[in-house]
Amino acid sequence: MREPSFSHRRAPGSRHFIARLLAGLLAAMAHADDAQTMADRPGWLQRLDPRVKLMGLGALIITAVAVHSLLALAGLLLAATIMARLSALSLARLLRQVWLGVLLFTGVLALPALFMVPGAPLFALPFTSLTVTAQGLRVALLLIGRAETSATLALLLVLTTPWPRLLKALRSLRVPKVAVMILGMTHRYIFVLLSGAVALFEARASRMVGPLPAGERRRLAVNVAGSLLERSLYLSQEVHLAMLSRGFRGEIRLMDDLCLQKQDWRAVPVFMLLALAGFSCQWLRLP
């Protein structure tokens, strides 16, 4: 079971309002399809049972959030990068999808800590009365390191595991049925709404002979949002009834059941050692 493949179409006239919207929607669809393709590639994480990946990477995320050692965070980020390379994920993809975005967002949040956390002064910013402290710099680096490491590990889990198998792993670990069903339906409805939005904008673009004024563009965006909401409410009822009529009761069914293999048992101590190494840096009070 996989999401439908979408072609990399682009509407003519990239400077046009509707063309830009269509290009963005199609890019989102192509990105999701590329993620599914990545999960089907041969790689170290792709070969592991989704339950092992979920517990192992989840344990590393908990370790990254819990430790207060910059050395431990650097080691976990390095381990995540090595796992990404072993799983056919390029450093450019990590940089584009995680590292730059998290750095910019978290950096803005961590910036005040450089000056507001009291401690030993390091240097003063020129032409200002602000002084960067050693403790403030450490707090900012801890916040950025935790965000970068956790986001990288989460991306590895998503990109190397097909969505139905991930949902099946959640149910195998006794995650409530309602929560798993909400996740599955939300994931599916994102594609339904994107496809519906593309169809609406393409229908509107086919009836246009010139550019729209600013007020008309805003009115079009509001109308499309309202139409999508109305369609989603109607479609949710129809889909729910159709699923119930076919015997769906919230359980995720796969063609091949989950089964632990030799590589899964060999991967368990790897995740455990990485988590223990991170907490060891915390216990030994390493910087």
Buried (B, 14 or more C-beta within 10 A) or exposed (E): EEBEEBEEEEBEEEEBBBBEBBBEBBEBBBEBBEBBEBBEEEBBBBEBBBBBBBBBBBBBBBBBEEBBBBBBBBBBBEBBBEBBBEBBBEEEBBEEBBBEEBBEEBEEEBEEBBBEBEBEEEEEEEEEEEBBBEBBBBBBBBBBBBBBBBBBBBBBBEBBBBBBBBBBBBBBEEBEBEEBBEBBBEBEBBBBBBBBBBEBBBEBBEEEEEEBEEEEBEEBBEEBEEEBEEBBEEBEEEBEEEBEEEEBEEEBEEEEEBEEEEEBEEBBEBBEEBBEBBBBBBEEEEE
